[in-house]
Amino acid sequence: MSTSSLRIRVAAEPERRQALELVLRPLAPESRGPLLDAVAGAEPHALGPLDALLVAVDGERVVAATWAQPSPGKAASLWPPEWVGKRPQDAQLAEAALIAKAAQACDAAGVAMTQTLFERSDDARIAALAEAGYDKIATLQYMGRSIRGADRKAAGDDALSFEPYSPREHGRLKRLLTATYIDSLDCPGLEVYRDLDDVLAGYRATGIYDPRHWLVASRDGEDVGVVLVAEHPGTDQAELIYMGLTPAARGRGYGKRLVQQAISAAASIGVDQLMVAVDEGNAPAKRLYQRAGFAAWAKRYVYVRPRSGAK
Protein backbone atom coordinates (compact mmCIF):
# COMPACT_ATOMS: atom_id res chain seq x y z
CA MET A 1 0.00 0.00 0.00
CA SER A 2 1.30 3.45 -0.97
CA THR A 3 0.00 6.17 1.33
CA SER A 4 0.06 8.66 -1.56
CA SER A 5 -3.03 6.97 -2.98
CA LEU A 6 -5.07 7.15 0.23
CA ARG A 7 -8.18 9.32 0.44
CA ILE A 8 -8.45 11.59 3.45
CA ARG A 9 -11.91 12.59 4.64
CA VAL A 10 -14.24 12.98 7.58
CA ALA A 11 -15.32 9.57 8.85
CA ALA A 12 -18.67 8.47 7.49
CA GLU A 13 -21.25 7.29 10.03
CA PRO A 14 -20.57 3.55 9.48
CA GLU A 15 -16.83 4.20 9.98
CA ARG A 16 -17.02 6.23 13.18
CA ARG A 17 -16.87 3.40 15.68
CA GLN A 18 -13.84 1.83 14.02
CA ALA A 19 -12.14 5.22 13.69
CA LEU A 20 -12.72 6.08 17.36
CA GLU A 21 -11.50 2.68 18.52
CA LEU A 22 -8.40 3.24 16.43
CA VAL A 23 -7.50 6.73 17.66
CA LEU A 24 -8.31 5.85 21.29
CA ARG A 25 -6.20 2.69 21.17
CA PRO A 26 -3.49 4.19 23.46
CA LEU A 27 -6.14 4.83 26.12
CA ALA A 28 -7.01 2.14 28.66
CA PRO A 29 -10.23 0.35 27.56
CA GLU A 30 -12.07 1.26 30.76
CA SER A 31 -11.37 4.97 30.11
CA ARG A 32 -12.73 5.12 26.56
CA GLY A 33 -16.43 4.94 27.40
CA PRO A 34 -16.36 7.72 30.01
CA LEU A 35 -14.37 9.94 27.64
CA LEU A 36 -16.89 9.51 24.85
CA ASP A 37 -19.78 10.02 27.26
CA ALA A 38 -18.16 13.26 28.44
CA VAL A 39 -17.74 14.49 24.86
CA ALA A 40 -21.34 13.65 24.00
CA GLY A 41 -22.65 15.34 27.14
CA ALA A 42 -20.44 18.42 26.94
CA GLU A 43 -21.77 21.93 26.48
CA PRO A 44 -22.42 22.94 22.87
CA HIS A 45 -19.22 23.57 20.95
CA ALA A 46 -18.75 25.15 17.53
CA LEU A 47 -16.73 22.08 16.60
CA GLY A 48 -19.11 19.12 16.62
CA PRO A 49 -18.00 16.00 18.53
CA LEU A 50 -17.04 14.14 15.35
CA ASP A 51 -16.57 17.01 12.89
CA ALA A 52 -12.81 16.49 13.02
CA LEU A 53 -12.75 12.68 13.12
CA LEU A 54 -10.66 12.01 10.00
CA VAL A 55 -9.88 8.74 8.27
CA ALA A 56 -7.43 7.62 5.61
CA VAL A 57 -9.16 5.19 3.27
CA ASP A 58 -7.63 2.61 0.94
CA GLY A 59 -10.44 1.72 -1.43
CA GLU A 60 -13.30 1.22 1.03
CA ARG A 61 -11.07 0.22 3.95
CA VAL A 62 -10.13 2.56 6.80
CA VAL A 63 -6.39 2.22 7.37
CA ALA A 64 -5.67 5.21 9.65
CA ALA A 65 -7.51 7.82 11.67
CA THR A 66 -7.00 10.96 13.74
CA TRP A 67 -9.38 13.06 15.85
CA ALA A 68 -9.46 16.64 17.05
CA GLN A 69 -11.65 16.26 20.12
CA PRO A 70 -13.53 19.45 21.06
CA SER A 71 -12.64 20.81 24.49
CA PRO A 72 -14.17 23.60 26.59
CA GLY A 73 -12.94 27.12 26.06
CA LYS A 74 -12.73 27.14 22.23
CA ALA A 75 -10.06 24.45 22.35
CA ALA A 76 -9.49 20.98 20.96
CA SER A 77 -7.24 18.02 21.75
CA LEU A 78 -5.65 16.19 18.83
CA TRP A 79 -5.40 12.43 19.06
CA PRO A 80 -2.42 11.70 16.77
CA PRO A 81 -2.88 9.45 13.72
CA GLU A 82 -3.11 5.73 14.43
CA TRP A 83 -2.76 2.99 11.82
CA VAL A 84 -4.46 -0.34 11.38
CA GLY A 85 -1.54 -2.71 11.74
CA LYS A 86 2.05 -1.61 11.30
CA ARG A 87 2.80 2.04 10.51
CA PRO A 88 3.92 2.28 6.84
CA GLN A 89 7.38 3.56 6.02
CA ASP A 90 5.90 6.42 3.98
CA ALA A 91 3.26 7.24 6.60
CA GLN A 92 4.25 10.88 7.08
CA LEU A 93 2.50 12.10 3.92
CA ALA A 94 -0.86 10.66 4.99
CA GLU A 95 -0.35 11.70 8.62
CA ALA A 96 0.31 15.27 7.55
CA ALA A 97 -2.84 15.21 5.41
CA LEU A 98 -4.94 13.84 8.29
CA ILE A 99 -3.63 16.45 10.72
CA ALA A 100 -4.06 19.26 8.18
CA LYS A 101 -7.66 18.23 7.50
CA ALA A 102 -8.39 18.19 11.24
CA ALA A 103 -6.79 21.65 11.52
CA GLN A 104 -9.05 22.96 8.77
CA ALA A 105 -12.11 21.71 10.65
CA CYS A 106 -10.88 23.39 13.84
CA ASP A 107 -10.22 26.68 12.02
CA ALA A 108 -13.65 26.63 10.40
CA ALA A 109 -15.25 26.17 13.84
CA GLY A 110 -13.26 29.02 15.39
CA VAL A 111 -11.18 26.78 17.67
CA ALA A 112 -8.57 29.07 19.21
CA MET A 113 -6.05 26.40 20.18
CA THR A 114 -5.46 22.71 19.51
CA GLN A 115 -3.10 20.74 21.72
CA THR A 116 -1.55 17.30 21.44
CA LEU A 117 0.72 15.27 23.71
CA PHE A 118 3.38 12.67 22.93
CA GLU A 119 5.00 10.23 25.33
CA ARG A 120 8.26 10.09 23.37
CA SER A 121 10.26 12.90 21.81
CA ASP A 122 11.31 10.59 18.95
CA ASP A 123 7.77 9.63 17.95
CA ALA A 124 7.82 9.51 14.16
CA ARG A 125 4.39 11.17 13.92
CA ILE A 126 5.76 14.44 15.32
CA ALA A 127 7.30 15.22 11.94
CA ALA A 128 3.84 15.73 10.44
CA LEU A 129 2.81 18.38 12.99
CA ALA A 130 4.94 21.26 11.74
CA GLU A 131 3.21 21.32 8.36
CA ALA A 132 -0.09 22.02 10.12
CA GLY A 133 1.38 24.80 12.25
CA TYR A 134 2.08 23.03 15.54
CA ASP A 135 4.87 24.25 17.82
CA LYS A 136 6.43 22.47 20.77
CA ILE A 137 5.81 24.63 23.82
CA ALA A 138 6.82 22.45 26.76
CA THR A 139 7.89 19.15 28.19
CA LEU A 140 5.57 18.31 31.06
CA GLN A 141 6.62 16.20 34.00
CA TYR A 142 3.76 14.50 35.80
CA MET A 143 4.24 14.18 39.55
CA GLY A 144 2.17 12.60 42.28
CA ARG A 145 1.97 12.43 46.04
CA SER A 146 0.05 10.11 48.37
CA ILE A 147 -2.41 11.76 50.73
CA ARG A 148 -1.99 10.89 54.39
CA GLY A 149 -4.15 11.44 57.44
CA ALA A 150 -1.94 14.27 58.66
CA ASP A 151 -2.58 16.16 55.42
CA ARG A 152 -6.17 16.90 56.36
CA LYS A 153 -5.06 20.07 58.10
CA ALA A 154 -2.77 22.45 56.28
CA ALA A 155 0.08 23.90 58.31
CA GLY A 156 -1.22 27.17 59.69
CA ASP A 157 0.78 30.38 59.86
CA ASP A 158 0.21 34.10 59.71
CA ALA A 159 1.79 34.56 56.27
CA LEU A 160 -1.18 33.90 54.03
CA SER A 161 -4.93 33.60 54.31
CA PHE A 162 -7.06 31.56 51.90
CA GLU A 163 -10.64 31.95 50.79
CA PRO A 164 -12.67 29.90 48.30
CA TYR A 165 -13.37 31.41 44.92
CA SER A 166 -16.82 32.91 44.44
CA PRO A 167 -18.24 33.06 40.91
CA ARG A 168 -19.43 36.55 41.82
CA GLU A 169 -15.77 37.59 41.90
CA HIS A 170 -14.92 36.36 38.42
CA GLY A 171 -13.13 39.61 37.58
CA ARG A 172 -10.98 39.34 40.68
CA LEU A 173 -9.83 35.86 39.73
CA LYS A 174 -9.06 36.97 36.17
CA ARG A 175 -6.92 39.86 37.42
CA LEU A 176 -5.07 37.56 39.79
CA LEU A 177 -4.44 34.89 37.16
CA THR A 178 -3.20 37.50 34.71
CA ALA A 179 -0.70 38.68 37.29
CA THR A 180 0.52 35.17 38.10
CA TYR A 181 1.15 34.45 34.40
CA ILE A 182 3.70 37.28 34.19
CA ASP A 183 7.19 35.76 33.71
CA SER A 184 5.83 32.33 34.63
CA LEU A 185 8.18 29.40 33.96
CA ASP A 186 5.26 27.02 33.34
CA CYS A 187 4.65 26.84 29.57
CA PRO A 188 5.80 30.46 29.09
CA GLY A 189 3.87 32.29 26.40
CA LEU A 190 0.95 29.87 26.40
CA GLU A 191 -1.44 32.61 27.55
CA VAL A 192 -1.23 34.28 24.13
CA TYR A 193 -2.99 31.33 22.50
CA ARG A 194 -6.35 31.74 24.25
CA ASP A 195 -8.54 34.32 25.89
CA LEU A 196 -8.50 34.12 29.69
CA ASP A 197 -12.21 33.27 29.85
CA ASP A 198 -11.50 30.29 27.57
CA VAL A 199 -8.63 29.23 29.84
CA LEU A 200 -10.95 29.36 32.85
CA ALA A 201 -13.55 27.31 30.99
CA GLY A 202 -10.86 24.68 30.45
CA TYR A 203 -9.93 24.74 34.13
CA ARG A 204 -13.59 24.32 35.15
CA ALA A 205 -13.96 21.35 32.82
CA THR A 206 -11.04 19.51 34.42
CA GLY A 207 -12.40 16.82 36.72
CA ILE A 208 -15.15 17.94 39.08
CA TYR A 209 -15.33 21.69 39.41
CA ASP A 210 -15.93 22.74 43.01
CA PRO A 211 -15.27 26.42 43.87
CA ARG A 212 -14.50 25.38 47.45
CA HIS A 213 -11.24 23.97 46.15
CA TRP A 214 -10.38 27.02 44.05
CA LEU A 215 -8.52 29.12 46.59
CA VAL A 216 -7.33 32.72 46.52
CA ALA A 217 -4.31 33.46 48.73
CA SER A 218 -3.89 36.92 50.18
CA ARG A 219 -1.45 38.75 52.40
CA ASP A 220 -2.53 41.81 54.39
CA GLY A 221 -5.61 42.13 52.18
CA GLU A 222 -3.69 41.90 48.89
CA ASP A 223 -4.22 38.93 46.54
CA VAL A 224 -0.89 37.21 45.95
CA GLY A 225 -1.61 33.69 44.72
CA VAL A 226 -4.09 31.10 43.57
CA VAL A 227 -4.54 27.34 43.99
CA LEU A 228 -6.98 25.36 41.81
CA VAL A 229 -7.68 21.73 42.75
CA ALA A 230 -10.19 19.32 41.16
CA GLU A 231 -11.24 15.75 41.85
CA HIS A 232 -11.09 13.18 39.06
CA PRO A 233 -14.10 10.93 39.65
CA GLY A 234 -13.57 7.20 39.81
CA THR A 235 -9.77 7.45 40.14
CA ASP A 236 -9.16 8.26 43.84
CA GLN A 237 -7.10 11.17 42.53
CA ALA A 238 -7.25 14.94 42.62
CA GLU A 239 -5.29 17.27 40.37
CA LEU A 240 -3.55 20.51 41.17
CA ILE A 241 -4.75 22.18 37.97
CA TYR A 242 -2.95 25.45 38.53
CA MET A 243 -0.89 27.18 41.18
CA GLY A 244 0.71 30.59 40.83
CA LEU A 245 2.04 33.64 42.63
CA THR A 246 2.17 37.25 41.55
CA PRO A 247 5.68 38.48 40.70
CA ALA A 248 5.93 40.59 43.87
CA ALA A 249 5.05 37.57 46.03
CA ARG A 250 7.69 35.24 44.63
CA GLY A 251 10.86 34.36 46.51
CA ARG A 252 9.24 34.68 49.94
CA GLY A 253 8.51 31.03 50.63
CA TYR A 254 4.82 31.37 49.80
CA GLY A 255 5.01 28.62 47.20
CA LYS A 256 5.49 26.03 49.96
CA ARG A 257 2.36 27.32 51.66
CA LEU A 258 0.35 27.09 48.44
CA VAL A 259 1.41 23.48 47.94
CA GLN A 260 0.45 22.64 51.53
CA GLN A 261 -2.97 24.17 50.92
CA ALA A 262 -3.41 22.11 47.74
CA ILE A 263 -2.53 18.93 49.64
CA SER A 264 -5.02 19.85 52.36
CA ALA A 265 -7.71 20.44 49.73
CA ALA A 266 -7.04 17.01 48.21
CA ALA A 267 -7.26 15.44 51.67
CA SER A 268 -10.60 17.14 52.32
CA ILE A 269 -11.93 15.69 49.06
CA GLY A 270 -11.00 12.23 50.35
CA VAL A 271 -8.74 11.03 47.53
CA ASP A 272 -5.60 8.94 47.83
CA GLN A 273 -3.37 10.86 45.43
CA LEU A 274 -2.71 14.44 44.36
CA MET A 275 -1.28 14.84 40.87
CA VAL A 276 0.30 17.82 39.13
CA ALA A 277 1.87 18.50 35.74
CA VAL A 278 4.84 20.89 35.78
CA ASP A 279 6.95 22.29 32.99
CA GLU A 280 10.27 20.46 33.05
CA GLY A 281 12.01 23.81 32.60
CA ASN A 282 10.47 25.17 35.80
CA ALA A 283 13.22 24.06 38.18
CA PRO A 284 11.96 26.05 41.20
CA ALA A 285 8.50 24.47 40.99
CA LYS A 286 9.94 20.97 40.56
CA ARG A 287 12.09 21.41 43.67
CA LEU A 288 9.07 22.74 45.56
CA TYR A 289 6.97 19.70 44.70
CA GLN A 290 9.79 17.26 45.41
CA ARG A 291 10.31 18.76 48.87
CA ALA A 292 6.57 18.34 49.50
CA GLY A 293 6.81 14.61 48.74
CA PHE A 294 5.85 14.53 45.06
CA ALA A 295 7.59 12.04 42.77
CA ALA A 296 7.78 12.08 38.98
CA TRP A 297 6.04 9.22 37.18
CA ALA A 298 5.61 10.27 33.53
CA LYS A 299 6.65 12.80 30.91
CA ARG A 300 4.75 14.29 27.97
CA TYR A 301 5.84 16.52 25.10
CA VAL A 302 3.32 19.26 24.39
CA TYR A 303 2.60 20.68 20.93
CA VAL A 304 0.15 23.51 20.32
CA ARG A 305 -1.43 24.99 17.22
CA PRO A 306 -3.28 28.32 17.31
CA ARG A 307 -6.05 29.06 14.87
CA SER A 308 -4.62 29.85 11.45
CA GLY A 309 -3.58 33.49 11.28
CA ALA A 310 -3.74 33.94 15.08
CA LYS A 311 0.01 33.88 15.72
Secondary structure, DSSP 8 states (H G I E B T S, - for coil): --GGG-EEEE--GGGHHHHHHHHTTTS-HHHHHHHHHHHHTS---SS-TTTTEEEEEETTEEEEEEEEEEETTTEEEEEEEEESSS--TTHHHHHHHHHHHHHHHHHHTT--EEEEEES-TT-GGGGGTGGGT-EEEEEEEEEEEE--GGGGS----SS-EEEE--GGGHHHHHHHHHHHHTT-SSSTTGGGGS-HHHHHHHHHTSSB--GGGEEEEEETTEEEEEEEEEEETTTTEEEEEEEEE-GGGTTSSHHHHHHHHHHHHHHHHT-SEEEEEEETT-HHHHHHHHHTT-EEEEEEEEEEEE-TT--
